[in-house]
Amino acid sequence: TAHADDIAHVFWMPDRNQTLDENSEIGIHRKRMARMWANFAKYG
């Protein structure tokens, strides 16, 4: 895994992701990761 490879999964980037299904395993993981990053930015 290269540096910042998770960015395409956390923040929707259509050129790097084929489809977006919020209920898929990846969609659920993406929402969790976004929530963790947001909480880290908010609370430290």
Secondary structure, DSSP 8 states (H G I E B T S, - for coil): --TTTTHHHHTT-TTT-S---TTSHHHHHHHHHHHHHHHHHHH-
